[in-house]
Amino acid sequence: MNSLRSDRSVVAYLAFMSVILAFGIDTALPAFDELREEFGLRDGSGEVSLVVTTYFLGMGFGQLIWGLSSDRIGRQRAMLLGLVLYSVGAAGAAFADSMTMLLVARVLWGLGAAAPSVLRNSMARDLYSGDKLAQITSVTMAIFLIGPAIAPSFGELILLSGSWRWVFAAAIPLAVLGAGWTLRFGETLAPENVRLLDLASISAGARAFVSNRAAFGNSLVITATSAAFFIYLGSGQPIVDEIYGYGDWFAAIFAATAAIIGITVWRSGRFIRRYGAANVARFAIGVMVCVAALFLAVSFMSDGTPSFWFWFSCAAVFASFSTVATPALVSLVMTPMAKVAGTASALNGLVTIAGASMLAAIFDRMIDDTITPMAVGFLLYSSIAFAVLAWARGGSDEVAEVG
C-alpha cells in the first residue's frame, strides 16, 4: 500500500466523503422554520421532514446508478460524476421557488450524494475485508460524526447573516473539494474485478447478493436499524422545537447527540477487534431493543411527553448503538461480495436507504404533539432487526462465486 493508501489516509478520505453526503442533511435542519415560513407550511407540520426524506430517497435509488457503473468505469470516475450531480442538486435547492421544486432538487441532490454513500463501502471493500474492514469503517464513521456535531451550528451561523438558500449553496464548494481529493486518491478497483455493464452481468451480481444469506440478511438488518435512526433524524428538530420548546438550542442539542454517538462508535472499534463484527452487531441491536422498550413504556406513562432529558438520553443512546451496529453489519454484508463489491454496495444501499427512508416516513408523519410514534418506531424496527440478524447468522461469509 503506497503513502496515499495508508490506513490513516484511507480513513480520512472515506470520512470526508461521508461528511459530504451528510452535509446535505445536517446543515438543513436549523432552516426548517424558515422553510415553513417560505412555503406556507403550518407550524409544527411534519411535512417539512420531506426535505430530509426526499434526500434519502434520492440516495437510495442513486446507489444503483453509481454502484453498478463503478464496477465498469471505476470508483474514481463514478465518484466524480456523482459529485457533479450533487452540486447541481444543491444549486437547484438554493434557487427553488416552490416546495415542489425544492423537493425535486433534493431528490437530485440525494442522487448525487449516493455516489459517496455507495462508493465509500465499495472502495473500503476493494482495500480491506473481514473484521479489518469493520474496524476501518467504524473509525471512518466515528470521524464522520464530527460533521453532524458541527454542521447544524454551521447552518445556524449562515442563517444569522443570510437565508436558507445560502445554507444549501454552501454544499457546492464542499463537493469541489471532494472532487479534487478524489483525483488525488486514485482508483481502487482491481483490473480483474472490472465487469461488463450489461443485463447478464448485472443479473449475475444481483443473484449473488440476494442468494447469499449473510449479505442479504444483514442488509435487511441495516434497513431496520436505519429506519429507526432516520425517525430521529427526520423528527428530531420538530420534537425539540414544537414539543419541548427548545428550538433555539437545537444545533447545540444535535451536536451533543452527535458527540455522544461519535465517542461510542470510536470506542466500538476496540470491541470489534476483540469480539468480532457479528458479536458487536448482536450486542448493539440488543441494547437498542432494551432502550426502545423503556422509551415506549415511559412515553405511555407520561401521556406521550416524558421529560426532555429522558427523551434526549434515550434518543442519544439508541442512535449511538444504531450507529455502532452499522459498520459491523456493513462488513458482514460486503465480506462475501469481493467480486461484485460495487453491485453489492449498490443493492445494499438501495435496500437500506430507500427502504429505511420510506419506513421512517410512516412514523415521522405521525409525530405532532407527542413522541410516542417515535418510541413505537424505535421498538418495532429494532425488534425486527434483532430477529432478522439471528436468521442471517446462518449464512456463509465465504466469497460468493459469480456466474
C-alpha positions as CSV (number, residue, x, y, z in Angstrom):
1,M,0.0,0.0,0.0
2,N,1.6,3.3,-1.1
3,S,1.6,6.5,1.0
4,L,-1.7,7.6,-0.4
5,R,-3.3,4.3,0.7
6,S,-2.1,4.2,4.3
7,D,-4.9,3.3,6.8
8,R,-4.9,6.8,8.0
9,S,-5.3,8.4,4.5
10,V,-8.0,5.9,3.6
11,V,-9.9,6.7,6.8
12,A,-9.5,10.5,6.2
13,Y,-10.7,10.3,2.6
14,L,-13.7,8.0,3.3
15,A,-14.7,10.1,6.3
16,F,-14.7,13.2,4.2
17,M,-16.9,11.5,1.6
18,S,-19.3,10.6,4.4
19,V,-19.3,14.3,5.6
20,I,-20.2,15.4,2.1
21,L,-23.3,13.1,1.9
22,A,-24.3,14.1,5.4
23,F,-23.8,17.8,4.9
24,G,-26.9,17.9,2.8
25,I,-29.0,16.8,5.7
26,D,-27.4,18.3,8.9
27,T,-27.0,21.9,7.7
28,A,-30.6,22.0,6.5
29,L,-32.1,21.1,9.9
30,P,-31.8,24.6,11.5
31,A,-33.5,26.1,8.4
32,F,-36.8,24.2,9.0
33,D,-38.6,27.2,10.5
34,E,-37.5,29.4,7.6
35,L,-38.7,26.7,5.1
36,R,-42.1,26.5,6.8
37,E,-42.4,30.3,6.5
38,E,-41.1,30.5,2.9
39,F,-43.5,27.8,1.6
40,G,-46.5,28.4,3.8
41,L,-46.4,25.2,5.9
42,R,-48.2,25.2,9.2
43,D,-46.2,25.5,12.4
44,G,-45.2,22.1,13.7
45,S,-46.1,20.5,10.4
46,G,-44.3,17.2,9.8
47,E,-44.4,18.0,6.1
48,V,-41.0,19.8,6.3
49,S,-39.4,16.5,7.2
50,L,-39.9,15.6,3.5
51,V,-36.8,17.8,2.9
52,V,-34.9,15.0,4.6
53,T,-36.9,12.1,3.3
54,T,-36.6,13.0,-0.4
55,Y,-32.9,13.4,0.0
56,F,-32.7,9.9,1.4
57,L,-34.9,8.6,-1.4
58,G,-32.6,10.0,-4.0
59,M,-29.6,8.5,-2.1
60,G,-31.3,5.1,-2.1
61,F,-32.1,4.9,-5.8
62,G,-28.8,6.5,-6.7
63,Q,-27.0,3.6,-5.2
64,L,-27.9,1.5,-8.3
65,I,-26.5,4.1,-10.7
66,W,-23.1,4.6,-9.0
67,G,-22.6,1.1,-7.6
68,L,-23.3,-0.7,-10.8
69,S,-21.5,1.7,-13.0
70,S,-18.4,1.8,-10.7
71,D,-17.9,-2.0,-11.4
72,R,-17.4,-1.0,-15.0
73,I,-15.9,2.6,-15.2
74,G,-14.1,2.5,-11.8
75,R,-14.8,4.1,-8.4
76,Q,-13.0,7.3,-9.2
77,R,-15.0,8.3,-12.3
78,A,-18.3,7.3,-10.7
79,M,-17.4,9.4,-7.7
80,L,-16.6,12.5,-9.8
81,L,-19.8,12.2,-11.8
82,G,-21.8,11.9,-8.6
83,L,-20.2,15.0,-7.1
84,V,-21.2,16.9,-10.2
85,L,-24.9,15.9,-9.8
86,Y,-24.6,16.7,-6.0
87,S,-23.6,20.2,-6.9
88,V,-26.5,20.6,-9.4
89,G,-29.0,19.4,-6.8
90,A,-27.6,21.8,-4.2
91,A,-27.8,24.7,-6.7
92,G,-31.4,23.7,-7.6
93,A,-32.4,23.6,-3.9
94,A,-30.8,27.0,-3.3
95,F,-32.9,28.6,-6.1
96,A,-36.1,26.7,-5.5
97,D,-39.2,29.0,-5.7
98,S,-41.8,26.3,-4.6
99,M,-41.9,23.4,-2.2
100,T,-42.3,21.0,-5.2
101,M,-39.2,22.4,-6.9
102,L,-37.3,22.2,-3.6
103,L,-38.2,18.5,-3.2
104,V,-37.3,17.7,-6.8
105,A,-33.9,19.4,-6.2
106,R,-33.4,17.4,-3.0
107,V,-34.0,14.2,-4.9
108,L,-31.3,15.2,-7.4
109,W,-29.0,16.2,-4.6
110,G,-29.6,12.8,-2.9
111,L,-28.9,11.0,-6.2
112,G,-25.5,12.8,-6.3
113,A,-24.9,12.1,-2.6
114,A,-25.5,8.4,-3.4
115,A,-22.0,8.3,-5.0
116,P,-20.0,8.9,-1.8
117,S,-22.6,6.9,0.1
118,V,-22.2,3.7,-2.0
119,L,-18.6,4.1,-3.2
120,R,-17.1,4.5,0.2
121,N,-18.2,1.0,1.0
122,S,-17.0,-0.3,-2.4
123,M,-13.7,1.4,-2.0
124,A,-13.3,0.1,1.5
125,R,-14.0,-3.4,0.4
126,D,-11.5,-3.1,-2.5
127,L,-8.8,-2.4,0.1
128,Y,-9.9,-4.5,3.2
129,S,-12.0,-7.4,4.3
130,G,-13.5,-9.1,7.4
131,D,-13.0,-7.6,10.8
132,K,-10.3,-5.2,9.4
133,L,-13.0,-3.8,7.1
134,A,-15.3,-3.4,10.1
135,Q,-12.6,-1.6,12.1
136,I,-11.8,0.8,9.2
137,T,-15.5,1.5,8.6
138,S,-16.0,2.1,12.4
139,V,-13.2,4.6,12.6
140,T,-14.4,6.3,9.4
141,M,-17.9,6.6,10.9
142,A,-16.6,8.0,14.2
143,I,-14.7,10.7,12.4
144,F,-17.6,11.4,10.1
145,L,-19.8,12.1,13.1
146,I,-17.8,15.3,13.6
147,G,-19.9,16.6,10.7
148,P,-23.3,16.2,12.4
149,A,-21.8,17.7,15.5
150,I,-20.8,21.0,13.8
151,A,-23.0,21.1,10.6
152,P,-26.2,22.4,12.3
153,S,-24.1,25.1,14.0
154,F,-22.7,26.0,10.6
155,G,-26.2,26.2,9.3
156,E,-27.2,28.4,12.2
157,L,-24.2,30.7,11.5
158,I,-25.2,31.1,7.9
159,L,-28.8,31.9,8.9
160,L,-27.5,34.7,11.1
161,S,-26.3,36.6,8.0
162,G,-28.2,35.0,5.1
163,S,-31.2,33.0,4.1
164,W,-31.8,29.3,4.0
165,R,-30.8,29.5,0.3
166,W,-27.2,30.1,1.3
167,V,-27.3,27.1,3.6
168,F,-28.0,24.9,0.6
169,A,-25.5,26.7,-1.6
170,A,-22.7,26.1,0.9
171,A,-22.6,22.4,-0.1
172,I,-21.2,23.3,-3.6
173,P,-17.6,24.2,-2.6
174,L,-17.5,21.1,-0.4
175,A,-18.2,19.0,-3.4
176,V,-15.5,20.7,-5.4
177,L,-13.0,19.9,-2.6
178,G,-14.2,16.3,-2.6
179,A,-13.6,16.1,-6.4
180,G,-10.0,17.3,-6.0
181,W,-9.3,14.8,-3.3
182,T,-10.8,12.0,-5.4
183,L,-8.5,12.8,-8.2
184,R,-5.5,12.6,-5.9
185,F,-6.7,9.5,-4.1
186,G,-6.9,7.4,-7.3
187,E,-8.6,4.2,-8.4
188,T,-9.2,1.3,-6.0
189,L,-11.0,-1.2,-8.3
190,A,-8.6,-4.0,-9.2
191,P,-8.5,-4.7,-13.0
192,E,-9.5,-8.3,-12.6
193,N,-12.7,-7.2,-10.9
194,V,-13.9,-4.9,-13.7
195,R,-17.2,-6.1,-15.0
196,L,-19.3,-5.5,-18.1
197,L,-22.3,-3.2,-17.6
198,D,-24.9,-5.4,-19.3
199,L,-28.0,-7.2,-18.2
200,A,-26.4,-10.6,-17.8
201,S,-23.6,-9.2,-15.6
202,I,-25.9,-7.1,-13.5
203,S,-28.3,-10.1,-13.1
204,A,-25.5,-12.3,-12.0
205,G,-24.2,-9.8,-9.5
206,A,-27.8,-9.3,-8.1
207,R,-28.3,-13.0,-7.8
208,A,-25.1,-13.5,-5.9
209,F,-26.1,-10.8,-3.5
210,V,-29.8,-11.8,-2.9
211,S,-28.9,-15.5,-2.7
212,N,-26.2,-15.0,-0.1
213,R,-27.9,-15.3,3.3
214,A,-25.2,-13.4,5.2
215,A,-25.1,-10.5,2.7
216,F,-28.8,-10.0,2.0
217,G,-29.9,-10.9,5.5
218,N,-27.6,-8.3,7.1
219,S,-28.7,-5.8,4.5
220,L,-32.2,-6.2,5.8
221,V,-30.9,-5.7,9.4
222,I,-29.3,-2.4,8.4
223,T,-32.6,-1.4,6.8
224,A,-34.5,-1.9,10.0
225,T,-31.9,-0.2,12.3
226,S,-31.6,2.7,9.8
227,A,-35.3,3.2,9.6
228,A,-35.3,3.7,13.4
229,F,-32.4,6.1,13.2
230,F,-34.0,8.1,10.3
231,I,-37.0,8.7,12.5
232,Y,-34.7,10.6,14.9
233,L,-33.1,12.5,12.0
234,G,-36.4,13.5,10.4
235,S,-38.3,14.3,13.6
236,G,-35.6,15.5,16.0
237,Q,-35.9,19.2,15.1
238,P,-39.8,19.3,15.3
239,I,-39.7,17.5,18.6
240,V,-37.1,19.8,20.1
241,D,-38.8,22.9,18.8
242,E,-42.5,22.2,18.9
243,I,-42.9,19.7,21.7
244,Y,-40.2,20.8,24.1
245,G,-39.8,24.4,23.1
246,Y,-36.0,24.4,22.8
247,G,-35.8,25.3,19.1
248,D,-33.1,28.0,19.8
249,W,-30.9,25.3,21.3
250,F,-31.5,22.7,18.6
251,A,-28.0,23.0,17.0
252,A,-26.3,22.5,20.4
253,I,-28.6,19.6,21.3
254,F,-28.0,17.9,17.9
255,A,-24.2,18.5,18.3
256,A,-24.3,16.9,21.8
257,T,-26.1,13.9,20.4
258,A,-23.6,13.5,17.6
259,A,-20.7,13.8,20.0
260,I,-22.1,11.0,22.2
261,I,-22.6,8.9,19.1
262,G,-19.0,9.6,17.9
263,I,-17.4,8.7,21.2
264,T,-19.4,5.5,21.4
265,V,-18.6,4.4,17.8
266,W,-14.9,5.3,18.3
267,R,-14.7,3.0,21.3
268,S,-16.5,0.2,19.5
269,G,-13.5,-0.4,17.2
270,R,-11.7,-2.0,20.1
271,F,-14.6,-4.4,20.7
272,I,-14.7,-5.3,17.0
273,R,-11.1,-6.3,17.2
274,R,-11.6,-8.4,20.3
275,Y,-15.0,-9.9,19.8
276,G,-15.7,-9.7,16.0
277,A,-18.2,-7.8,13.9
278,A,-21.0,-10.3,14.3
279,N,-21.0,-10.3,18.1
280,V,-20.7,-6.5,18.3
281,A,-23.7,-6.1,16.0
282,R,-25.8,-8.5,18.0
283,F,-25.0,-6.7,21.3
284,A,-25.6,-3.3,19.9
285,I,-29.1,-4.2,18.5
286,G,-29.9,-5.9,21.8
287,V,-29.2,-2.7,23.6
288,M,-31.4,-0.8,21.1
289,V,-34.4,-3.1,21.8
290,C,-34.0,-2.7,25.6
291,V,-33.7,1.1,25.3
292,A,-36.7,1.3,22.9
293,A,-38.8,-0.8,25.3
294,L,-38.0,1.6,28.2
295,F,-38.6,4.6,26.0
296,L,-42.1,3.4,24.9
297,A,-43.1,2.4,28.5
298,V,-42.2,5.8,29.9
299,S,-43.8,7.6,27.0
300,F,-47.1,5.8,27.7
301,M,-46.9,6.6,31.4
302,S,-46.3,10.3,30.7
303,D,-49.1,10.7,28.0
304,G,-46.5,10.9,25.2
305,T,-44.4,13.7,26.6
306,P,-41.7,12.5,29.0
307,S,-39.2,15.0,30.3
308,F,-36.8,16.5,27.7
309,W,-33.8,15.0,29.4
310,F,-35.3,11.5,29.3
311,W,-36.2,11.9,25.6
312,F,-32.7,13.2,24.9
313,S,-30.9,10.4,26.8
314,C,-33.0,7.6,25.2
315,A,-32.6,9.1,21.7
316,A,-28.8,9.6,22.1
317,V,-28.2,6.1,23.5
318,F,-30.4,4.5,20.9
319,A,-28.8,6.4,18.0
320,S,-25.4,5.6,19.3
321,F,-25.9,1.8,19.3
322,S,-27.6,2.0,16.0
323,T,-24.5,3.6,14.6
324,V,-22.2,1.1,16.4
325,A,-24.1,-1.7,14.7
326,T,-23.8,-0.2,11.2
327,P,-20.1,-0.7,10.3
328,A,-20.2,-4.2,11.8
329,L,-23.2,-5.0,9.7
330,V,-21.7,-3.5,6.5
331,S,-18.7,-5.7,7.0
332,L,-20.9,-8.7,7.2
333,V,-22.7,-7.7,4.1
334,M,-19.6,-6.9,2.0
335,T,-17.2,-9.6,3.0
336,P,-18.7,-12.3,0.8
337,M,-19.1,-9.8,-2.1
338,A,-15.5,-9.1,-3.1
339,K,-16.0,-10.0,-6.8
340,V,-19.1,-7.7,-7.1
341,A,-18.4,-5.1,-4.5
342,G,-19.9,-2.2,-6.5
343,T,-23.1,-4.1,-7.4
344,A,-23.4,-5.4,-3.8
345,S,-22.9,-2.0,-2.3
346,A,-25.4,-0.6,-4.7
347,L,-28.1,-3.1,-3.9
348,N,-27.3,-2.8,-0.2
349,G,-27.6,0.9,-0.4
350,L,-30.9,0.7,-2.3
351,V,-32.4,-1.7,0.1
352,T,-31.2,0.1,3.2
353,I,-31.5,3.8,2.4
354,A,-34.6,3.8,0.2
355,G,-36.3,1.2,2.4
356,A,-35.4,2.8,5.6
357,S,-36.5,6.3,4.5
358,M,-39.9,5.0,3.5
359,L,-40.3,3.1,6.7
360,A,-39.2,6.1,8.8
361,A,-41.7,8.4,6.9
362,I,-44.5,6.3,8.3
363,F,-43.8,7.4,11.9
364,D,-42.3,10.9,11.0
365,R,-45.7,12.0,9.8
366,M,-47.5,10.8,12.9
367,I,-45.4,12.9,15.2
368,D,-47.3,16.1,16.2
369,D,-47.7,16.8,19.9
370,T,-46.3,13.5,21.3
371,I,-43.1,11.5,20.9
372,T,-45.0,8.2,21.3
373,P,-44.8,7.4,17.5
374,M,-41.0,7.7,17.7
375,A,-40.9,5.3,20.6
376,V,-43.1,2.8,18.8
377,G,-41.0,3.0,15.6
378,F,-37.8,2.5,17.6
379,L,-39.1,-0.6,19.3
380,L,-40.8,-2.1,16.2
381,Y,-37.8,-1.7,13.9
382,S,-35.1,-2.7,16.4
383,S,-37.0,-5.8,17.3
384,I,-37.3,-6.7,13.6
385,A,-33.6,-6.1,13.2
386,F,-32.8,-8.4,16.1
387,A,-34.9,-11.2,14.7
388,V,-33.5,-10.9,11.2
389,L,-30.0,-10.8,12.5
390,A,-30.5,-14.2,14.1
391,W,-31.6,-15.6,10.7
392,A,-28.7,-14.0,8.8
393,R,-26.1,-15.6,11.1
394,G,-26.8,-18.9,9.4
395,G,-25.3,-17.6,6.1
396,S,-21.8,-18.1,4.8
397,D,-19.2,-15.4,4.8
398,E,-17.1,-17.1,2.1
399,V,-16.6,-15.0,-1.0
400,A,-19.5,-15.7,-3.3
401,E,-19.0,-17.0,-6.8
402,V,-20.5,-15.0,-9.6
403,G,-21.7,-16.6,-12.8
